[in-house]
Amino acid sequence: MTIIYMDNNATTRVAPEVFEALMPYLTDDYFNPSSLYEPAHGPAEAITAARRMVAKLLGKARPDEILFTSCATESNNTAVFGTIAANQERRHIVTTGVEHPAIFSVGEDLQRRGLDVDFVPVDSDGNIDKMEFVRALRPDTLMVSVMHANNETGVIYPVGELSRITKETDPSIVFHTDATQTVGKLPIDLRDSFRNVDLLSFSGHKLHAPKGIGALYIRRGTRCRPFLLGGHQEDGRRAGTENVAFIVGLAKALELAMERHDEDEARIVAMRDRLERELLARIPYLEVNGKNAPRLSNTLNVACHFIEGEGILYQLSAQGICASSGSACTSGSLEPSHVLRAMHIPFSAIHGSVRFSLSRYNTDAEIDTVIEVFPGIVDSLRRLSPYWDVKKNEPRPEAMEMLTQTEMPEVRDDGEDTKIRGRIS
Amino acid sequence: MTWNYSKKTTELFMAAVSGQPGTHLGEIEDADGFGEHGSISCGDALRFTFRVERHPTDPQLDKITEARYLTFGCTSAIAASEALCAIIEEGDFTPIGALEITNQDIVKYLDGLPQAKIHCSVMGAEALEAAVFNWAQKRGVDLADLGVDIRRDEQEEGRLVCTCFGLTEPYIIRKIEELEMKTIADITNAIKAGGACMSCHHTPGGLQDLLDKVNGSRPTTMKQLPVLPMARAPKAQPPTEMSPFKFAKKVEEVIDSYVRPQLAKDAGDIEIVDIKDTKVYCTMKGACADCVGSQNTIKMLVEQALKDQIDQRIQVIEV
């Protein structure tokens, strides 16, 4: 069976050009770049060149501002814990309710450790509430962390503007952004639109480099303690033998993404828009999550009311189509996506949300297949659903009110005439 | 998390969604037994109905002839619903006999379920039980006389333990006993309790306490988490001669009397969003909102006016 891969916000295939560039460092040039003998110069220089390339492509950053890490999660953890360790006198952090778990869970953990963390809310399209953002800033605010684009919905956040507001309020607040979904896709210029950003995280495997490589930009002068200790690598800011091959791969992948950006972007957005249009035309009670917000051109997150995402994914997978869902059954915990919850998507839709995320390797023929297959899958599950009227092909009358229900049913423990488990009907 | 369902589970699921003959999708109208479990907010819900062949004299000898389900849920929830109906139709059960069917029978029929999906089989058993109680009511059978514990539903209106899934102490205790659960993970896998926010795990009266109540407690020592230095008190406000209230009033006055009329000439307007110390946050409205020069307007007109008329330290920030 041929695989149709539409889960590129989860990970991407390694580009052949990237594979070619990194291979020599796994075979012939395997030496430790910290060693002094002649053969080790090759790998050491390869890292220097890669660092220079990455810095240049992020808007003429300085090479010494780029730190290579193992993944974006490490970059995010380093940014947050490193900043806290270096600035003990301030204990308040501002972030959003829709961050990737690599920031969101860190924020929750910081609360348990006694720091003040504010999660700024978003509206039903996923846009950040700017007024709430301003109100959240305090005299003892240490750090602000806002993602550049959301991995689930693709909604883009005005990082340039938020960082300006932050710095005008108090220049000593450290501004961090998680740009994992946007590096190589959206313009990032650390000398211009992002000049107020102090820390920026991203990883390689979202842009056709291998898994296991990430980077953290640390603007010169930003106070940030190392997270990993034990060696002098990366100027003592991140210990551990450098992953030479993957560092080379990351730089190559970023170079490739920038080179091909305009061409790829035009193709991808055309495919995504067609997929969105056709699915909306063919399926009733289908909604696009984040539809009125600026979104990444490769991401489509649709909510199918009254069915559960795992059954959709399973049937898609049976046809070779790879996508993902924010439903509880696919999350590993029993809780549905905190991102869709934060957007107040009704429960009737939150469990039935499916994300398609494209890359330059997708084709129009693949889009055709999904357009053909997806409506049938939705239909097959709705026939099983106790909330769906098959004859009229719409929700049953008693289920209509659930289309707007965004909170758990009120459960009281005083007994009297309360349904204990919020039963159906 | 990849799928590790048994072959039987996936076969039943695919048969159900493709509507193959022999599957039990649907709802019986005027059913003899009707039961539901779950809710849309929890992520799965099952409506189970059955029809009986009525015994002319003794309702207790009614035979279940037909069973149907409608399910909102994942692959294993749908497969478990199929399994439940198949077991009942194949087994020639009386409704009271059907109460003997447990979630373990469903798991066995499916050739096993992943640990995290056990709750799907529990949902099946719960809906069946509800349907049998419904049948008993309709047929005037007194289950209590037969030694069946029918007070369960009432008992379950007790203290709420898991607020995420709305589960009460009597219900969780009963399930711990019935399913012989030993750990919090067991509870979460079977009935979802404690699977979302997790705050009920170790609180007083929480899941661990209920497990101890049923299984006997083990002495544990609580690990003390290190307490990090707390936030230092916010820095004192810069010494302004005015109170924050008076200061805000004054800013408004200047904006109203001087800035607004200026902006109105160009069909624009301004709104104050927030004031922190001497920082004034504003949004430009009307024609000014889309104007490329709004940054300059803010600095040269608004900020300068406020500086001149109130305090030199004032800084205006556009939002």
Interface residues (C-beta under 8 A of the other chain):
Chain A: Q88 E89 R90 R91 H92 R112 R113 G114 L115 D116 K130 M131 V134 R135 L137 R138 P139 D140 I165 E168 T169 F306 I307 E308 G309 E310 G311 Y314 Q315 S317 A318 S327 A328 C329 T330 G332 S333 L334 E335 P336 F347 S348 H351 I377 S380 L381 R383 L384 S385 P386 Y387 M402 Q405 M408 P409 V411 R412 D413 G415 T418 I420 R421 G422 R423 I424 S425
Chain B: M1 W3 T10 F13 M14 A16 V17 S18 G19 L25 E27 E36 H37 G38 S39 I40 S41 C42 G43 D44 A45 L46 R47 L70 T71 F72 G73 C74 T75 A77 I78 E156 E157 G158 R159 L160 T163 C164 F165 G166 L167 T168 Y171 T188 K192 G195 A196 C197 L225 V227 L228 P229 M230 A231 R232 A233 P234 K235 V273 D274 K276 D277 K279 Y281 Q315 I317 E318 V319
